[in-house]
């Protein structure tokens, strides 16, 4: 059993290792493994986030996007930003990568604020 601080950092660690490996490693199999580690870290984060939601399922708004795409959207943006920065060495691609990264961070911050619901306590 892991202590709580290490357990909470595991998905972020997996995503950081995957992202940094994508940026710095050269072999094709290493890039494929980096993408896989990143996706698995994102999956763990999504599972934990969905499990910790306290709002009622019936009060959630239904969007037009499928839930899998909705859940993975910020992580896809971060992965796309890393791939753009790594594989397209032009000035405009760096700007687009920064915009994608900023948008992904914005989405993650909004979702984190939505996960802080408090269960109402009723006194009888």
N, C-alpha and C positions, 0 to 999 in steps of 0.2 A: 504494500500500500504506500502510495506517495503522500508526502505532506501537501497541504492545500496550496501553498504558494507555487510549488513546482507543478502540481496538477493543473492549476489555472493557467499557467504559462505554456503548457505543452502545445496547444494548437498554434499559438503565435510563434513558438520556436520552430515548429515544422514548416510554417509558411515562410519564416525568415530564412531558414536553411534552404528551402526550395527556391526562393527568390534570389538569394545571393548565389546559389549554385547556377541558376539560369544565367545570371549576369557574368559570372567569371569562368565557368568551366567550358572547355572547348569540344570534347568528344560528343558525338550525337547521342550515344547511350546515356551519358551523364546529363545531358539536357532533358532527355525523356524521363530519367529518374527524378530530376529536379522538379519537373512539371507534375509528376505523380505525387511526390512528397508534398508539394504545395497544395494540390487538390485534396489530398487526404487531410491535411491540416485545416483547410477550409471546411471540409465535411464535418470534422470533429467540432469546429466552432459552431457550425449551423445546428448540429444536433444538440449541443449544450444550450445554445440560445433558444431554440424552440422548446426545449424541456423546461427552461426557467421562465417562460412567459406566464404571467399571472392574470392577464386579461381573459375574459371569457371568449371562447371560440365563436360563439354566435354573435358577438359584438364586433368582431373583426371585419374590416371592409374587404370585400372581394374585388380584386383588380382584374385587368384584362390579361395580364401576364401569367403564364403557368407558375405555380409555386416554386418549382425547381429553378426556373430562370430567375425569378424574383429573389430567391435565397442566395444564389450564386453570383448575382449581378456585380456587387462590389469586388468580389474576388476575381471575377473575369476581367473587370476593368484594371485591377492591379496587375494581373498576369499579362494583359494586353499592353499595358504601359511598360512593363519590364521587357517584353518581347520587342516592342517598338524601339526602345532605347538600345537594346542589344543588337538587333539584326538590321535596323535601318539607320545607318550613321549619317543622318542629315540634321540640320538645325531645326527644321520644321517638325521632324518626328520627335525631337526632344520636347518641343513645346506641346505637342499633342499628348505625349506621355505624361507631362506635368498636369495637363488638364484632366486626363483620365484618372490619375492618381488623386488629384484634389476632389474630383467627383466621388470616387470610391470612399475616401475618408469621410466626406460629407454624409454619404448614405450610412456608413457604419456608425457615425456619431448619432444620427437621427434614430437609428434602430436601437442603439444602446440606451438612448433616453426613453424609448418606448418600452424597454424591458424593466423599468424601475417602478412599475405599478405597485401600489400598496393594497393589500387585501383589507377591505373594510372590517373593522372589529365592531361587532354589535354587543351592546351591554344589555343584559336582561335583568 
